[in-house]
Amino acid sequence: MKKLLAPDDNPGAVDRQKLRAMITYFVNQGAEDLGKTKLMKLLYYADFGFFAEHSRPISGATYRAYPRGPVPEAALQELRSMVGDGLLIQKMINVGGYIQESHLVQGAPSLDGLDSEEIEFLARVWEKWKGASVSSIVTATHSEAPWRSVDLYSDIPYEMAYLL
């Protein structure tokens, strides 16, 4: 398997292997009920929550303040790449009259690159938000300082995680 760029190779860069593993973890937990918007918020809570506890994010992805909450743009690219690589299957499903993009893990899920502490943290994030609707998790991110403190489409500094 080809080595993905890690933060040690380029300080400040996203660790694509960890980001892919985070996506895989949440997609595998949520099956096809987990839409892309909620996935983006779970990634945000995982990276920012881990940063608040350990002074470092899991993936190092840059999060931007989108209208529906924080989004790691690298994750949007990784989703497309993972579908193209055959690691995920993309599905479009009708949910309450609108089309939701969701994904399924193809084959055995790989959490390569994540340590046990990071996996345990992902499990905590999943437990907290698994039953939440998309609108409730979007509303939650909009009520918090990290999203509220920056202009729309601006980067959200990880240091804002201390205010969660």
C-alpha positions as CSV (number, residue, x, y, z in Angstrom):
1,M,0.0,0.0,0.0
2,K,1.2,3.5,-0.9
3,K,2.3,5.7,2.1
4,L,0.0,8.6,2.7
5,L,1.4,12.0,3.8
6,A,1.7,12.2,7.6
7,P,2.3,15.3,9.7
8,D,5.9,14.4,10.3
9,D,6.6,14.5,6.6
10,N,5.1,18.0,6.3
11,P,4.3,19.9,9.6
12,G,0.8,21.3,9.5
13,A,-0.3,18.8,6.9
14,V,-3.3,16.5,7.2
15,D,-2.5,12.9,8.0
16,R,-4.4,11.2,5.2
17,Q,-4.1,7.7,6.6
18,K,-5.6,8.8,9.9
19,L,-8.3,10.8,8.2
20,R,-9.2,7.8,6.1
21,A,-9.3,5.6,9.2
22,M,-11.5,8.1,10.9
23,I,-13.9,8.2,7.9
24,T,-13.9,4.4,7.8
25,Y,-14.6,4.2,11.6
26,F,-17.7,6.4,11.4
27,V,-19.0,5.1,8.1
28,N,-18.7,1.5,9.5
29,Q,-20.6,2.5,12.7
30,G,-23.3,4.4,10.9
31,A,-23.9,2.1,7.9
32,E,-26.0,3.8,5.2
33,D,-27.9,5.9,7.8
34,L,-24.9,8.2,8.2
35,G,-25.0,11.0,5.7
36,K,-22.1,13.1,4.6
37,T,-23.1,16.2,6.6
38,K,-23.3,14.3,9.9
39,L,-20.0,12.5,9.0
40,M,-18.3,15.9,8.6
41,K,-19.5,17.0,12.1
42,L,-18.3,13.7,13.7
43,L,-14.9,14.2,12.2
44,Y,-14.9,17.8,13.6
45,Y,-15.9,16.7,17.1
46,A,-13.2,13.9,17.0
47,D,-10.4,16.2,15.9
48,F,-11.3,19.2,18.0
49,G,-12.3,17.1,21.1
50,F,-9.1,15.2,20.9
51,F,-7.2,18.4,20.5
52,A,-8.9,19.8,23.6
53,E,-7.8,16.8,25.7
54,H,-4.3,16.1,24.2
55,S,-3.2,19.4,22.5
56,R,-3.1,17.7,19.1
57,P,-5.8,16.7,16.7
58,I,-6.1,13.2,15.3
59,S,-5.9,13.9,11.6
60,G,-4.7,17.5,11.5
61,A,-7.3,18.4,8.8
62,T,-8.1,22.0,8.3
63,Y,-11.7,22.8,9.2
64,R,-13.7,25.6,7.6
65,A,-16.8,27.3,8.7
66,Y,-19.4,26.2,6.2
67,P,-23.1,27.3,6.4
68,R,-24.0,23.9,7.9
69,G,-21.1,23.8,10.3
70,P,-17.4,22.9,10.3
71,V,-16.1,20.9,7.4
72,P,-12.7,19.3,6.9
73,E,-12.2,20.0,3.1
74,A,-9.6,17.2,2.9
75,A,-12.3,14.7,4.0
76,L,-14.5,15.6,1.0
77,Q,-11.5,14.8,-1.2
78,E,-10.8,11.6,0.7
79,L,-14.4,10.4,0.4
80,R,-14.2,10.7,-3.4
81,S,-10.7,9.0,-3.4
82,M,-11.9,6.2,-1.1
83,V,-14.9,5.5,-3.4
84,G,-12.5,5.6,-6.4
85,D,-10.1,3.2,-4.6
86,G,-13.0,0.8,-3.9
87,L,-12.7,1.3,-0.1
88,L,-16.2,2.8,0.1
89,I,-19.4,2.5,-1.8
90,Q,-21.3,5.7,-2.3
91,K,-25.1,5.6,-2.0
92,M,-27.8,8.2,-2.6
93,I,-30.8,7.5,-0.4
94,N,-34.1,9.3,0.0
95,V,-34.4,10.6,3.6
96,G,-37.6,12.6,4.4
97,G,-38.0,13.8,0.8
98,Y,-34.4,14.8,0.2
99,I,-31.5,12.9,-1.3
100,Q,-28.7,12.1,1.2
101,E,-25.2,11.0,0.2
102,S,-24.0,8.2,2.4
103,H,-21.3,5.5,2.2
104,L,-20.7,1.9,3.1
105,V,-17.4,0.4,3.9
106,Q,-16.3,-2.1,1.2
107,G,-14.6,-5.1,2.7
108,A,-12.9,-5.2,6.1
109,P,-12.7,-1.8,7.7
110,S,-9.1,-0.6,8.2
111,L,-8.2,1.7,11.2
112,D,-4.5,1.6,10.2
113,G,-2.6,4.6,11.6
114,L,-4.8,5.2,14.6
115,D,-3.6,4.2,18.1
116,S,-5.9,2.8,20.8
117,E,-6.3,6.1,22.5
118,E,-7.6,7.7,19.2
119,I,-9.9,4.8,18.5
120,E,-11.3,5.0,22.0
121,F,-11.9,8.7,21.4
122,L,-13.7,8.1,18.2
123,A,-16.0,5.6,20.0
124,R,-16.8,8.3,22.6
125,V,-17.7,10.7,19.9
126,W,-19.9,8.1,18.2
127,E,-21.7,7.2,21.4
128,K,-22.5,10.8,22.1
129,W,-23.8,11.7,18.6
130,K,-25.0,8.4,17.1
131,G,-28.7,9.1,17.8
132,A,-28.5,12.7,16.9
133,S,-30.3,14.0,13.8
134,V,-28.4,16.0,11.2
135,S,-30.2,19.2,12.2
136,S,-29.4,18.7,15.9
137,I,-25.7,18.2,15.3
138,V,-25.6,21.1,12.9
139,T,-27.4,23.3,15.5
140,A,-24.9,22.1,18.1
141,T,-21.9,23.2,16.1
142,H,-23.5,26.5,15.3
143,S,-24.0,27.2,19.0
144,E,-20.3,26.7,19.9
145,A,-17.5,29.3,19.9
146,P,-15.3,27.7,17.2
147,W,-17.8,28.0,14.4
148,R,-19.3,31.3,15.7
149,S,-16.0,33.0,16.1
150,V,-14.9,33.0,12.5
151,D,-16.3,34.3,9.2
152,L,-18.1,32.0,6.9
153,Y,-15.6,29.9,4.8
154,S,-12.7,30.8,7.1
155,D,-10.5,28.3,8.8
156,I,-11.3,27.4,12.4
157,P,-8.2,27.4,14.5
158,Y,-7.7,24.2,16.6
159,E,-7.0,26.4,19.7
160,M,-10.7,27.2,19.6
161,A,-11.3,23.6,20.8
162,Y,-10.4,24.7,24.3
163,L,-13.7,26.6,24.3
164,L,-15.9,23.6,23.5
